[in-house]
Amino acid sequence: MSTKIISTNVEIMGKPYPVRCPEDELTALQQAAHYLDQKMCEVRDSGKAINLERIAIITALNMAYELLQAGHQKSGFIDKINQYILKLQEKLDLSSLPTQADML
């Protein structure tokens, strides 16, 4: 079953933009548009960029950097979890070995 595609508007820096998306993804699209609007307004308000194209590019670079950093943090977290699991497995393996008392 295919999802119905709908047309909607999102507002970025006070300007409406018509977009289309699957109906069941509308909320996520609206959240993404709101996040983008906030980030672009932050760049504009910082005075680092004046025109819309430059604001969009700087915002995109900032968001790409955030995404990459989150990916690196996630990888580090997964590595730590895997190390912890290995230590737990070693402890379980050692605890299941027969002791000298068990052999008597």
Backbone hydrogen bonds, N-H to C=O, Kabsch-Sander energy under -0.5 kcal/mol:
donor,donor_aa,acceptor,acceptor_aa,energy
6,I,21,C,-3.0
8,T,19,V,-2.9
10,V,17,Y,-2.4
12,I,10,V,-0.6
12,I,15,K,-2.5
15,K,12,I,-1.7
17,Y,10,V,-3.1
19,V,8,T,-3.0
21,C,6,I,-2.1
23,E,4,K,-3.3
25,E,22,P,-2.1
26,L,23,E,-1.3
29,L,25,E,-2.3
30,Q,26,L,-2.6
31,Q,27,T,-2.3
32,A,28,A,-2.5
33,A,29,L,-2.6
34,H,30,Q,-2.3
35,Y,31,Q,-2.4
36,L,32,A,-2.7
37,D,33,A,-2.6
38,Q,34,H,-2.4
39,K,35,Y,-2.5
40,M,36,L,-2.8
41,C,37,D,-2.3
42,E,38,Q,-2.1
43,V,39,K,-2.0
44,R,40,M,-2.6
45,D,41,C,-2.9
46,S,42,E,-1.4
47,G,43,V,-0.6
47,G,44,R,-1.1
48,K,43,V,-0.9
49,A,43,V,-0.6
55,I,51,N,-2.3
56,A,52,L,-2.6
57,I,53,E,-2.3
58,I,54,R,-2.7
59,T,55,I,-2.4
60,A,56,A,-2.5
61,L,57,I,-2.5
62,N,58,I,-2.5
63,M,59,T,-2.7
64,A,60,A,-2.5
65,Y,61,L,-2.3
66,E,62,N,-2.3
67,L,63,M,-2.4
68,L,64,A,-2.4
69,Q,65,Y,-2.6
70,A,66,E,-2.3
71,G,67,L,-2.0
72,H,68,L,-2.2
73,Q,69,Q,-2.5
74,K,70,A,-2.4
75,S,71,G,-2.3
76,G,72,H,-2.3
77,F,73,Q,-2.3
78,I,74,K,-2.6
79,D,75,S,-2.4
80,K,76,G,-2.0
81,I,77,F,-2.2
82,N,78,I,-2.6
83,Q,79,D,-2.2
84,Y,80,K,-2.2
85,I,81,I,-2.5
86,L,82,N,-2.2
87,K,83,Q,-2.2
88,L,84,Y,-2.3
89,Q,85,I,-2.6
90,E,86,L,-2.4
91,K,87,K,-2.3
92,L,88,L,-2.5
93,D,89,Q,-2.7
94,L,90,E,-2.6
95,S,91,K,-2.2
96,S,92,L,-1.3
97,L,93,D,-0.5
97,L,94,L,-0.8
103,M,99,T,-1.2
104,L,100,Q,-0.8
104,L,101,A,-0.6
